[in-house]
Amino acid sequence: MKKAVLVIVSLCLSLGAFAQTSEFTPGWYAGVKGGVGYTVGEYSSFSKFLSPSAALNLGYQFSPVFGLRGDLSGIQGKGSVGEGKEYAFNYGQLGLDATFDLCNLFAGYKARAVNPYVFAGVGGNLRFNNDEAQDLKASFASDNYLWEDPSISLAGRAGIGVDFRLSDCVALTAEIATNLLSDHFNSKNGGSGSVFDHQYQALVGLKFSFGKKKAAPAPAPVAPVAQPEPVKQVVEPEPEPVVEPEPEPVVEVVKPAINLTENVFFVINKWDIRPAELAKIEEIVKVLNENPETKVTITGYADKATGTASRNMFLSQKRAEVVTAKLVELGIAKDRISSSYKGSEENPYPTPEENRVAICVVK
């Protein structure tokens, strides 16, 4: 048992390396799964006791570790009274499960890609459609529990599962569960003092989370607007007291140099351009079109507070590339654009939100 706990703790600590720190938000979730069930019996081969199984559940995650869910499962169970005398029947089971997230329990809450959990619960089991067993009534022992009408009994269940996070709201789920049922479940007396039958399930499906609030992105800092150099006022000299006035000198007015900086900010772990940031790129395109001799330099960054150095280098590269591609798409020649990326080796701004950026400088 101690070795199993150590393995789980080590796994959770390892998964933490691939996680992002975020704030937990309680919320509802729903799941749908399908797979196979196995009814424990005394005769025939293992495969003859396999049957289709499915489950639906609706739950609420109260904390990073603990949640409750209502679970509706079942479809088919099987039994046998001898070789070649197998029979199938239907059942449905409604229960309430308590769930416990193992990684959050042992290693603290983070938004992980893989989350193993355990669950246990109680409920009621409804059995019906036992016609195939009734057809074999003569083969049953005298102390059988052969039932005709729908029959209800208490049930206990427990199991282990794992969620593979596909997005903020969707996860791929795999579960293995065991149902502890009345000895009447498969119409036979288990013998040897047994008072329980067992039904195992192996299920795979999807889990959908609802109502999780995403933290609002920090407002993008306003980049300082480059101020043009003031044009010196030309003061005309007073005319000399000569007969012929001298012609006024020709003053060449020099257009101020362009020096524009725009910061294109990105969401954590993303490199897609948001509408508000697209407006900044369009402003750069306008300035470049008005000044055909100017060029633009793009440098991508990622914040060092999140992710690994290699992941951040990849993110900064993608951010620089998407801004470059958008400028080309809007009509700017590639030879007027130079780009580079720094990862999280350099962070030009004081906050993580500001450093998820591609800095564009026009000169």
Residue pairs with C-beta under 8 A, 6 or more apart in sequence:
8 102
8 106
8 116
9 106
9 107
11 103
11 116
12 102
12 103
12 106
12 107
12 116
13 106
13 107
15 103
15 107
15 112
15 113
15 114
15 115
16 103
16 107
16 108
16 110
16 112
17 308
18 112
18 113
18 114
19 110
19 111
19 112
19 113
20 110
20 111
20 268
20 269
20 306
20 307
21 110
21 111
21 306
22 110
22 111
22 215
23 215
24 63
24 64
24 109
25 212
25 213
26 60
26 61
26 62
26 63
27 60
27 61
27 209
27 210
27 211
27 212
28 58
28 59
28 60
28 209
28 210
28 211
29 58
29 59
29 60
29 61
29 69
29 207
29 208
29 209
29 210
30 56
30 57
30 58
30 59
30 207
30 208
30 210
31 55
31 56
31 57
31 58
31 59
31 69
31 173
31 205
31 206
31 207
31 208
32 54
32 55
32 56
32 205
32 206
33 54
33 55
33 56
33 173
33 175
33 203
33 204
33 205
33 206
34 52
34 53
34 54
34 55
34 203
34 204
34 205
35 53
35 54
35 201
35 202
35 203
35 204
36 50
36 51
36 52
36 53
36 201
36 202
37 50
37 51
37 52
37 53
37 75
37 76
37 77
37 199
37 200
37 201
37 202
38 46
38 49
38 50
38 51
38 199
38 200
38 201
38 202
39 49
39 51
39 77
39 78
39 79
39 185
39 186
39 197
39 198
39 199
40 49
40 197
40 198
40 199
40 200
41 49
41 78
41 79
41 80
41 186
42 80
42 188
43 80
43 81
43 82
43 83
43 85
43 86
44 80
44 83
44 86
48 78
48 80
48 86
49 78
49 80
49 86
50 78
51 75
51 76
51 77
51 78
51 88
52 75
52 76
53 73
53 74
53 75
53 76
53 201
53 202
53 203
54 73
54 74
54 75
54 203
55 71
55 72
55 73
55 74
55 175
55 201
55 203
55 205
56 71
56 72
56 73
57 69
57 70
57 71
57 72
57 97
58 69
58 70
59 67
59 68
59 69
59 70
59 97
59 99
60 67
60 68
60 69
61 67
61 209
62 68
64 101
64 104
64 108
64 109
65 100
65 101
65 104
65 105
66 98
66 99
66 100
66 101
67 98
67 99
67 101
68 96
68 97
68 98
68 99
69 96
69 97
69 99
69 119
70 94
70 95
70 96
70 97
71 93
71 94
71 95
71 96
71 97
71 121
71 123
71 157
72 92
72 93
72 94
73 92
73 93
73 95
73 177
73 201
74 90
74 91
74 92
74 93
74 125
75 90
75 91
76 88
76 89
76 90
76 91
77 88
77 89
77 90
77 91
77 127
77 185
77 186
77 199
78 86
78 87
78 88
78 89
78 186
79 86
79 87
79 89
79 133
79 186
79 187
79 188
80 86
80 87
81 87
81 136
81 139
81 140
81 141
81 188
82 139
85 136
85 139
87 130
87 132
87 133
87 135
87 136
88 132
89 127
89 128
89 129
89 130
89 132
89 133
89 186
89 187
90 127
90 128
90 129
91 125
91 126
91 127
91 128
91 185
92 125
92 126
93 123
93 124
93 125
93 126
93 155
93 157
93 179
94 123
94 124
94 126
95 121
95 122
95 123
95 124
95 155
95 157
96 121
96 122
96 123
97 119
97 120
97 121
97 157
98 119
98 120
98 121
99 117
99 118
99 119
100 117
100 118
100 119
101 115
101 116
101 117
102 115
102 116
102 117
102 118
103 110
103 112
103 114
103 115
103 116
104 110
104 115
111 165
112 165
113 164
113 165
114 162
114 163
114 164
114 165
115 162
115 163
115 165
115 171
116 160
116 161
116 162
117 160
117 161
117 162
117 163
118 158
118 159
118 160
118 161
119 157
119 158
119 159
119 160
119 161
119 177
120 156
120 157
120 158
120 159
121 156
121 157
121 158
122 154
122 155
122 156
122 157
123 154
123 155
123 157
124 152
124 153
124 154
124 155
125 152
125 153
125 154
125 155
125 179
125 181
125 182
125 185
126 150
126 151
126 152
127 147
127 150
127 151
127 152
127 153
127 184
127 185
128 150
128 151
130 146
130 147
130 148
130 187
133 140
133 146
133 187
134 146
134 148
137 146
140 146
140 187
140 188
141 188
141 189
143 189
144 187
144 188
144 189
145 183
145 184
145 187
145 188
145 189
146 187
147 184
147 187
151 184
153 181
153 182
153 184
153 185
154 182
155 179
155 180
155 181
155 182
156 179
156 180
157 177
157 178
157 179
157 180
158 177
158 178
158 180
159 175
159 176
159 177
159 178
159 201
160 175
160 176
161 173
161 174
161 175
161 176
162 173
162 174
163 171
163 172
163 173
163 207
164 171
164 172
164 173
164 174
165 171
166 172
168 209
168 212
168 214
169 208
169 209
169 210
169 212
170 206
170 207
170 208
170 209
171 206
171 207
171 209
172 204
172 205
172 206
172 207
173 203
173 204
173 205
173 206
173 207
174 203
174 204
175 201
175 202
175 203
175 204
176 200
176 201
176 202
176 203
177 200
177 201
177 203
178 198
178 199
178 200
178 201
179 198
179 199
179 200
179 201
180 196
180 198
181 196
181 197
181 198
181 199
182 195
182 196
182 197
183 189
183 190
183 194
183 195
183 196
183 197
184 197
185 197
185 199
186 197
190 196
190 197
217 265
217 267
217 353
218 351
218 353
218 354
220 263
220 265
220 276
220 277
221 263
221 349
221 354
223 261
223 262
223 263
224 261
226 258
226 259
226 260
226 261
228 256
229 256
229 257
231 253
231 256
234 251
236 248
237 249
239 245
239 246
240 246
257 363
258 287
258 291
258 294
258 362
258 363
259 361
259 362
259 363
260 284
260 287
260 361
260 362
261 359
261 360
261 361
261 362
262 280
262 281
262 283
262 284
262 359
262 360
262 362
263 280
263 354
263 357
263 358
263 359
263 360
264 273
264 277
264 280
264 281
264 319
264 323
264 357
264 358
264 359
264 360
265 277
265 353
265 354
265 356
265 357
266 272
266 273
266 274
266 277
266 315
266 319
266 356
266 357
266 358
267 274
267 356
268 303
268 306
268 352
268 356
269 306
269 307
269 315
271 315
271 318
271 319
271 321
271 322
272 322
273 281
273 322
273 323
273 326
278 326
280 360
281 323
281 326
281 327
281 330
281 360
282 330
284 296
284 327
284 360
284 362
285 327
285 330
285 331
285 332
287 294
287 362
288 294
288 296
288 327
288 332
288 336
288 362
289 331
291 362
294 336
294 362
294 363
295 336
295 337
295 338
295 362
295 363
296 327
296 332
296 336
296 337
296 338
296 360
296 361
296 362
296 363
297 338
297 339
297 340
297 360
297 361
297 363
298 320
298 323
298 324
298 327
298 337
298 338
298 339
298 340
298 358
298 359
298 360
299 320
299 339
299 340
299 341
299 342
299 358
299 359
299 361
300 315
300 316
300 317
300 318
300 319
300 320
300 321
300 323
300 339
300 340
300 341
300 342
300 357
300 358
301 316
301 319
301 341
301 342
301 343
301 344
301 346
301 347
301 348
301 355
301 356
301 357
301 358
301 359
302 311
302 312
302 313
302 315
302 316
302 319
302 343
302 344
302 355
302 356
303 312
303 344
303 347
303 352
303 353
303 355
303 356
304 312
304 344
304 347
304 352
304 355
305 352
306 312
306 352
307 315
307 344
309 343
309 344
309 345
312 343
312 344
313 341
313 343
313 344
313 345
315 343
315 356
316 341
316 342
316 343
316 344
317 341
319 341
319 356
319 357
319 358
320 339
320 340
320 341
320 358
321 339
322 358
323 339
323 358
323 360
324 337
324 339
327 337
328 334
328 337
344 355
347 355
348 354
348 355
348 357
348 359
349 355
349 357
